[in-house]
Amino acid sequence: MKANRVIALQISGPAPAPGYSFNQLNLGHSTERLLARFGSLVHVGPSGLEKTELWTYAPWPFSFEVREDRVTSIRINDPTIQ
């Protein structure tokens, strides 16, 4: 939080989080489904977690962590906060 505002929301884990899907995508979904839903990613890089990639879709304010061809994290941030 910054100035009493939520600036980012992230869910992480290997299994779906009921009630927290993002645009019909949830934790545990395949990278095939991720690509079908959001199209080609803008950038892929290391996430800081072992054997995990960070997929970003700039200029859109969301990203995904992927491990073993499965979504393990969904993050949405407020692009107006630096």
VODO-745508 format. One line per field, with one value per residue: chain; residue in three letters; residue number from 1; x, y, z of N, C-alpha, C, CB in turn. Coordinates in steps of 0.2 Angstrom, whole numbers. Glycine has a CB too. Example, Ala and Ser with C-alpha at 12.3 -4.5 7.8 and 13.67 -1.06 7.14 Angstrom:
BEGIN
cadena	c(A A)
residuo	c(Ala Ser)
num	c(1 2)
n.xx	c(66 64)
n.yy	c(-28 -11)
n.zz	c(39 35)
ca.xx	c(62 68)
ca.yy	c(-22 -5)
ca.zz	c(39 36)
c.xx	c(66 64)
c.yy	c(-16 0)
c.zz	c(39 39)
cb.xx	c(57 70)
cb.yy	c(-22 -3)
cb.zz	c(45 29)
***
This chain:
BEGIN
cadena	c(A A A A A A A A A A A A A A A A A A A A A A A A A A A A A A A A A A A A A A A A A A A A A A A A A A A A A A A A A A A A A A A A A A A A A A A A A A A A A A A A A A)
residuo	c(Met Lys Ala Asn Arg Val Ile Ala Leu Gln Ile Ser Gly Pro Ala Pro Ala Pro Gly Tyr Ser Phe Asn Gln Leu Asn Leu Gly His Ser Thr Glu Arg Leu Leu Ala Arg Phe Gly Ser Leu Val His Val Gly Pro Ser Gly Leu Glu Lys Thr Glu Leu Trp Thr Tyr Ala Pro Trp Pro Phe Ser Phe Glu Val Arg Glu Asp Arg Val Thr Ser Ile Arg Ile Asn Asp Pro Thr Ile Gln)
num	c(1 2 3 4 5 6 7 8 9 10 11 12 13 14 15 16 17 18 19 20 21 22 23 24 25 26 27 28 29 30 31 32 33 34 35 36 37 38 39 40 41 42 43 44 45 46 47 48 49 50 51 52 53 54 55 56 57 58 59 60 61 62 63 64 65 66 67 68 69 70 71 72 73 74 75 76 77 78 79 80 81 82)
n.xx	c(4 2 1 -12 -18 -21 -8 -4 -9 -7 -7 -2 4 3 -10 -27 -35 -49 -61 -52 -48 -41 -47 -52 -42 -32 -22 -11 -16 -12 2 -1 -15 -14 -7 -16 -27 -21 -12 3 17 26 38 50 58 69 61 66 63 68 69 58 49 46 33 28 17 18 12 2 -4 -1 6 14 19 28 30 37 28 16 5 10 9 0 0 -6 -4 -5 -3 -1 7 23)
n.yy	c(-6 11 27 24 17 3 -3 -14 -31 -47 -64 -80 -97 -115 -120 -117 -102 -100 -88 -78 -77 -70 -62 -74 -83 -93 -97 -111 -114 -118 -113 -112 -109 -97 -89 -91 -83 -70 -67 -65 -63 -48 -47 -59 -65 -68 -72 -71 -81 -98 -108 -101 -91 -73 -66 -53 -40 -27 -12 -15 -16 -29 -45 -61 -76 -90 -107 -123 -123 -119 -107 -98 -87 -72 -55 -39 -22 -4 7 20 23 24)
n.zz	c(0 -3 2 8 -2 -12 -22 -30 -34 -31 -34 -30 -32 -35 -38 -44 -38 -31 -36 -39 -52 -67 -80 -86 -83 -72 -58 -61 -74 -91 -101 -114 -114 -108 -118 -128 -123 -120 -130 -139 -129 -122 -116 -109 -95 -81 -65 -53 -45 -43 -58 -64 -75 -79 -87 -96 -101 -106 -113 -104 -87 -81 -76 -77 -68 -73 -72 -77 -88 -83 -76 -62 -54 -54 -57 -54 -57 -51 -63 -62 -51 -46)
ca.xx	c(0 5 -4 -18 -20 -18 -5 -3 -12 -4 -9 3 3 2 -17 -32 -37 -56 -63 -47 -46 -40 -49 -53 -36 -31 -16 -12 -18 -6 5 -5 -21 -12 -5 -23 -31 -18 -8 11 20 30 45 50 64 69 57 69 62 71 66 52 50 42 30 25 13 18 11 -3 -1 -1 12 12 25 27 35 35 22 10 4 11 8 -4 1 -9 -2 -8 2 0 11 30)
ca.yy	c(0 18 33 21 14 -3 -2 -20 -37 -53 -71 -85 -104 -120 -122 -112 -98 -98 -81 -74 -78 -64 -62 -81 -86 -94 -101 -118 -114 -119 -107 -112 -105 -90 -86 -90 -78 -63 -66 -65 -59 -43 -48 -64 -64 -72 -69 -71 -88 -104 -111 -98 -85 -68 -64 -46 -38 -20 -7 -17 -17 -36 -50 -68 -80 -96 -113 -129 -122 -117 -100 -99 -80 -67 -49 -33 -16 2 10 27 23 22)
ca.zz	c(0 -3 3 9 -9 -15 -28 -33 -31 -33 -31 -32 -30 -40 -40 -45 -32 -33 -35 -41 -59 -71 -87 -87 -82 -65 -56 -63 -81 -95 -105 -120 -112 -107 -124 -132 -120 -120 -136 -138 -123 -124 -113 -104 -91 -75 -60 -46 -42 -47 -63 -65 -79 -78 -93 -95 -107 -106 -108 -99 -80 -78 -78 -75 -67 -76 -71 -80 -93 -79 -72 -54 -51 -58 -54 -58 -53 -53 -68 -60 -45 -48)
c.xx	c(4 0 -11 -22 -17 -15 -3 -7 -9 -6 -4 2 2 -5 -21 -34 -44 -58 -58 -44 -45 -41 -49 -47 -34 -24 -17 -13 -11 -4 1 -11 -19 -10 -12 -27 -28 -13 -1 13 25 37 44 57 64 64 60 68 65 67 59 54 45 39 27 22 13 16 5 0 -2 5 10 19 23 32 32 29 16 10 5 10 4 -3 -2 -7 -5 -2 4 5 18 33)
c.yy	c(6 23 30 19 7 -2 -8 -26 -42 -59 -76 -92 -109 -122 -116 -109 -96 -91 -76 -75 -71 -65 -70 -85 -87 -97 -108 -119 -115 -113 -107 -108 -98 -86 -86 -84 -71 -62 -67 -60 -53 -44 -55 -64 -68 -68 -68 -77 -93 -107 -108 -92 -80 -66 -58 -44 -30 -17 -9 -18 -24 -40 -56 -71 -87 -101 -119 -128 -121 -110 -101 -92 -76 -60 -43 -27 -9 6 17 28 21 19)
c.zz	c(0 -3 4 3 -10 -22 -33 -30 -35 -30 -34 -29 -36 -43 -41 -38 -34 -31 -37 -48 -62 -78 -90 -87 -75 -64 -59 -71 -85 -99 -111 -119 -111 -113 -128 -129 -121 -126 -134 -133 -126 -122 -109 -101 -85 -70 -54 -42 -46 -52 -65 -70 -78 -85 -92 -102 -107 -113 -103 -92 -77 -80 -75 -73 -70 -74 -73 -84 -89 -76 -65 -51 -56 -54 -58 -53 -55 -57 -66 -55 -47 -42)
cb.xx	c(-5 10 -4 -23 -19 -23 2 4 -20 4 -16 10 -3 6 -19 -38 -33 -61 -65 -41 -50 -33 -44 -56 -30 -37 -15 -16 -22 -8 13 -7 -24 -5 0 -27 -31 -14 -10 14 23 28 47 50 66 76 51 66 54 74 65 49 49 45 25 30 6 25 9 -7 -4 -8 19 8 28 26 36 34 22 9 -2 18 14 -11 8 -17 6 -10 1 -6 8 34)
cb.yy	c(0 19 38 26 19 -9 2 -22 -36 -53 -73 -83 -104 -126 -127 -114 -92 -103 -80 -74 -82 -61 -59 -82 -83 -98 -101 -122 -108 -124 -107 -120 -108 -89 -91 -97 -79 -62 -60 -63 -63 -36 -42 -71 -57 -72 -73 -65 -89 -109 -118 -95 -87 -62 -70 -41 -41 -17 0 -23 -12 -39 -47 -72 -80 -96 -113 -134 -128 -123 -96 -102 -77 -68 -47 -33 -15 6 9 31 19 28)
cb.zz	c(6 -10 -3 13 -14 -16 -27 -34 -33 -33 -33 -29 -26 -38 -34 -49 -31 -29 -28 -36 -63 -70 -92 -94 -86 -62 -49 -59 -83 -100 -106 -122 -106 -102 -128 -131 -112 -114 -140 -145 -118 -121 -109 -108 -90 -72 -59 -42 -41 -42 -62 -59 -87 -74 -96 -93 -106 -105 -111 -102 -76 -79 -75 -80 -60 -84 -63 -74 -98 -74 -74 -53 -49 -59 -52 -58 -53 -47 -75 -59 -39 -51)
***
